[in-house]
Amino acid sequence: MPNLKCHDHTCDHNYCTHCTKRGIQVSNTAYCRSYEKRREDDSKIAQWEFEFASDMPFSLNTDEHEVFCNADTCRHYDNMKCTVHHLRVDKKSVGPKCINYIKKY
């Protein structure tokens, strides 16, 4: 499972580059389909939930996620899964995009 860092801070699931979802969907054009625009009043709840989970003694404190990918033209694609170890999602003008996408030869 990839270690996921998301740099689209407008997403409801993002807190300090940590995605609070256990798994994300990536489109065939490498955009994150799990993105949900954050409402202003939700930011404090996401912060509390993340801090609580990280402080628990049984927490693994990792950012490993299931990444269900439809970008079958990507070098890291393997049967609807992403095989990259460190996945980064960045904010782009049309939405959050996986920057690890490398076109297969």
N, C-alpha and C positions, 0 to 999 in steps of 0.2 A: 504494500500500500504506500502511495506517495506521501511524503511529508509536504503538506500544503501551506503556502503563505499567500494570502490575498492582499493586494494593495488597492482594492477598490473600497474605500472607507464609507461609501454611500450605501453599501449593502447591509441589510438588516442582520445578516449572519456574521458580519465581520466585527471583531473587536481587537484592535491593535495588531492587525495582520493575521489573527487567528480566526479560522472559520468555525462557527459553533455547530455546523451541520456535520453529521457523521459521514455523509457521502454527497457528492455533487454530480450533476449531469453536465457533460460538455457536448456542444453541438458539432455537427460535421464541419463547421467553419471555425472551430476551436473557441467558441464563446461559451461562457458559463451560463447554463440554462437554469441554475438554481438561484440565481440572483433575485433578490427582492429588495426594492428600494426601502431604505430605513425611514421610518417616521420619527420625527423629533422626540416624541415622548418614549420611544422604544430604546433609545441609546443607553439610558441609565439601567434598564432591565438587563440588556445584553452585557453590560459591564459587570453587574452583580453576579449574573449567572456564570460568567467566565471566571471571575475571581473566586467564587465559591467552589467551582469544579477543580480549579488548580490548587486550592488549599486543602482539599480532602486528602487524607493520608493514602488512600488507595488509588489516587489519580496517577496515571502514567505520565502526564505532562508532555505528551507528544502531540504532534499535529498530523498524525497519519489518518488518511481518509480513503474511503472507497471513491474512486473516480470512474464513473461510467461514461465512456467516451464514444462518440459516434464519428470521430474524425479518422476514418479508416485510411486516409492518405498520409497520416502521421507516422513517423518512424517509431514512436513509442506506443502505438496502438497494437493491442493483442486481444482479439475476441471481445470487444466492447470494454476493455480495461486499459488503463494507462500504466505503463511499466516504468516510467521515470521515477527516480527516487526522491527528487526535490522539485516539486511542482510550484510554479509561481503564476498567479493570476494578477494582471494589471488592469487598471481602469483605462479604457480607450474611449474615443468619442461616441462609439455606438454601443458600448457596454463592456463588461469585464471579459478579458480574453486570456487564454492560456498562452503564455509567452514561450513555453517549451516546445510548441509545435514546430516540428521539422518535417518538411515534405519528404516522403519516400522517393527513392530514385527509381 
